[in-house]
Amino acid sequence: MNDLFDTPAYKLVRRDDPSTSHDAAEQLDVGKMEMLVYKTIQSFGKTGCISDDVLKILSHHRYSSVTARYKQLKEKGLVVVDHRKSKAESGRMQLVMWAATHYEPEVQDE
């Protein structure tokens, strides 16, 4: 698998989490899920997407398995967010996410 999607287990748990959480983190194939979430975000191209969009496509996966991948993808520079938001089904606003390869900063009028 691509090294970009290999997140070490220690980044998945907090130091004070129970030993069962640490054991579970060692067993996860996080890279596979990161790649799936990344490819889903990338599929939206230059328009980007919000979490609701990703969750609709990956509805057969657990909510927490999907949303937990956003942080690692942003830290690795694969996914970009800025100040732009879009209305979610709940009526609340969610940040728009782009695959870094499709991200275009908003042009500011002078």
Buried (B, 14 or more C-beta within 10 A) or exposed (E): EEEBBEBEBEEBBEEEEEEEEBEBBEEEEBBEBBBBBBEBBBEBEEEBBBBBBBBEBBEEBEEEBBBBBBEBBBEBEBBBBEEEEBEBEEEEEBBBBBBBEBBEEEEEEE
